[in-house]
Amino acid sequence: MLNRLRGKTELQKLQSQYCKLVKSSYNLAIKDKDKSDHLHKEAIKILDQIKKIEHQL
């Protein structure tokens, strides 16, 4: 219950942002390959941050 009051943790925020970027990248892949690749690269950077945080836990 207290976790709901505190809001999202940094890990949860990164995971949410990663999911949004991957979905956007996938949806743009058909229309604009360059933008899709750019979003995918950003998602990979966020995934690296997620892995670092999970490794610390």
N, C-alpha and C positions, 0 to 999 in steps of 0.2 A: 504494500500500500504506500509506503514512503517513497518508493522508487517512482511512482506516478506523480507524486508531488514535486519531486526534484527535477523532473524533466528527463530528457535523453542524455545518456552518457556520450562521451566523445566517440567511443566505438560505435554506438548506435547511429550517431549522426553520420559518421563516415560510411557505414553500411548502407544507410538510406541514400546518401549521395551517390554511392557506387551503383546501386540499383537503378537510380534515375538516369545516370549517364549511360549505362549499358543499354537500357531500353531505348533511350533517345538515339544512341548510335545505331542500334539495330533498325529502328524505324527510318532513319535517314539513309541507310545503306543503299536503298533502291534509288533514291532521288539525287543524293549528293554524296559521292564517295569520299571527297576530301573532308567535308565536315564530319562525316561518320568516323573517319580515321582519327581526326583530331579529338573527338569525344572519347573514342576508344583509348587513346593514349592517356587522356586525363583519368579515365577510369582505372587504368593500370597503375598510375601513380597513387591513386587513392587505395587501391588494393594492397600496394606495398606498405602503405601506412597502417592499414588494418592488420596486416601480418605482423608488423613490428609491435603493435599494441598487444595483439594476442600472444605473441612470444614473451612479452614482459609479464603477462598474467601467469 
